[in-house]
Amino acid sequence: MTVPAEKLRLGRVGESARRTDAVPKVTGEFAYSSDAYAAGMLWGRTVRSPHAHARIRSIDVSEALAMPGVHAVLTHEDVPGEKRYGLEFRDQPVLAFDRVRYFGEPVVVVAAEHPEQARRAADRVRIEYEPLEPIVDPERATEQEPLHPDRPTMGHGYRDDPRPNVVRSLVIRRGDPDARGDVSVSGVYELGIQDQAFLGPESGLAVPDGEGGVDVYVATQWLHVDRDQVAPCLGLRPEQVRIHLAGVGGAFGGREDLSMQIHGALLALHTNRPVKIVYDRQESFVGHIHRHPAKIWAEHRATRDGKLVCIRVRILLDGGAYASSSTAVTSNAASFACGPYAVENALVESTCVYTNNPPCGAMRGFGAVQSCFAHEAQMDKLAAALRIDPIELRLRNALAPGDSLPTGQRITGTLPVADVIRRCAELPVPEAEELPRDPIRLPGGAGNTTRGEGVRRGVGFAVGFKNIGYSEGFDDYCTARVRLLADGSAEVHCAAAEVGQGVANVILQTARTELDTDDLVLAPATTSSVGSAGSASASRMTWMAAGAVREACRAALAERERTGGEVDVERVYRHPRTTPFDPETGQVTGERAHVAYACAAMRVVAEVDVELGLTRVVWIGTAQDVGRAVNPQAVEGQIEGGTAQGLGLALMEEVQTRGGLITNASFTDYLVPTTLDMPPVESVLVEDPEPDAPYGVKGVGEPPTVVSTAAILSALRDATGRELTRVPVSFDEVVGLD
């Protein structure tokens, strides 16, 4: 039977709409940030530390300055304003002084007429380093000399941990953490460093305005916070620094922190010429943060009929050299450590430390990915110990609205965990393919070396959940501006960053729904014409942008009804207020620490050649809580993309380091899934509208990444009979050589 494709419309809320950027991206006409151009522009280059930890003894730029075509060679002494910046804490030097704390840290920036001249000049900068012992073992970091003696994350309401090199520690206690069960299972789980591996490396163009200010065109996730970090370092007022969203080739959290923004602006203002900076792939690996590697100790206690009695978890995260968003990742890892299960007694300890390893921060599903991998392995282990079906065990313990979490927060919105589990479990698993078969359809794929004699099939299952939006009292808001023009058309302004997730469509679909017209345009995202939209992260942007645009549209219609003329209104939307955790107990201090939650379940069929250690994911079925789907086709695309990143973490993606130095900074050595690695993904959208959200929406980008790694490892364990406690899984573990 042939099912006709769903017609794509301009689109109101709830309809599958064609992406506004689809055609230009497919035809190659889309302008990414690396395509930016200005007449007379110079090219920037960054000189980076070859050491993970070293004292800077001297910097000599004279030889570089004397080279043909070179217009500027700048050090920390040339920074006119604040010497440090940071996403949440100003702990990171604009250009390193005194010492460097990670491999690839920026020390000097160069501007020249041609990129090759800039490269050669960068090579002529002479920096004398005194190498220092790097802190590379997070388990020893709290016993070593502090990388930040001033403790930048202290005094912000977090639990006071006096040990050196602690970014944040959070303890959650509920009930009796010593409560015993009839059965107890425990395990230790590890996750390597994952890179966002976005298509477009960091790049941008800084243009001086001739009046002391600067315009920066850059691929970013948070325009206004970029501005608020850049302006103080340049010694400028915020309005003198205008950040404009250039075409983004993927983000996934890796563009929340600054890359070239300050450096490009600094060079542009110094030379009074536009300056373009484009990282190559190797530089990109050191030019942005990564997913936190983790080690997790877990113990689950239950009754003989499978009811959870107590969960105890200890989480250690490696934050690298600077804080970035590690405090939020630490909190999320703790908040979701017990999984989407009801349990009366819990003790969760989550700690993130500074090291001289690559800096880590936000990446899709931040914190919850690490925890889900551990708690789902534990649930499979508990099911085996109790001889209960793993899906049934999850159903017996599934959280539901009205239940309380280990933090004390009661679920007041929607969270259909049991429904999601059942809907996923109902998806029919494909039959095993007979042998012999096309080698491309065996573990190993194009590099296959077997005819399938050692192949075993496994079926795995996992469920996970994550918060939507920013938490713990953060003033999370989004601004939208709507102009109703005399000719009947409309113009919508919102600084929400379109990073490939489809928020531009969400904005337009919302405006079409509220204004009941297709005659509207979405203005470019910039700090110069509208207030902050917040970050394109934490699965918040659909909820927040829809809320802000809806309010602005309704206000504009009301104003036009009152005045009858052209209208220009701006409105700010905020979600329900959140409050911090108690720093000593990890319990909520108000009604909620998180705005809302979304869950997903995933079933995976995998094949493993247990003799050769080769794997193949055959099929993935998933059901996801989406609130209400603004654009169903886009939601399915987000599920497929998020699943691909979870598959990468499960099977192949890991930033390798030696003494803090990255040793595989290329897509030749850092492997990412291709279309040959991705199986069919069958998805069910579970629509249970969130009462506090506009149109009942929820963010959808992170839950598939949260749960897919755990589900794939569950299938591999079923196929091999091995514990497989680390990702990405290695050949040795699969064949039992560990």
Secondary structure by P-SEA (a helix, b strand, c coil): ccccccccccccccccccccaaaaaaaccccccccccccbbbbbbbbbbcccbbbbcccccccccccccccccccccccccccccccccccccccccccccccccccbbbbcccaaaaaaaaaabbbbbbcccccccccccccccccccccccccccccccccccccbbbbbbcccccccccbbbbbbbbbccccccccccccbbbbbccccccccccccccaaaaaaaaaaaaccccccbbbbbccccccccccccccaaaaaaaaaaaccbbbbbbbcaaaaaacccccccbbbbbbbbbcccccccbbbbbbbbbbcccccaaaaaaaaaaaacccccccccbbbbbbbbbccccccccccccaaaaaaaaaaaaaaaaaaaacccaaaaaaacccccccccccccccccccaaaaaaaaaaaccccccccccccccccccccccccccccbbbbbbbbccccccccccccccbbbbbbbbccccbbbbbbccccccccaaaaaaaaaaaaacccccccccccccccccccccccccaaaaaaaaaaaaaaaaaaaaaacccbbbbbbbbbccbbbbccccccccccccccccbbbbbbbbbbbbccccbbbbbccccccccccccccaaaaaaaaaaaaaaaaaaacccccccccccccccccccccccccccccbbbbbbbcccccccccccccccccccccaaaaaaaaaaaaccccccccccccccccccc
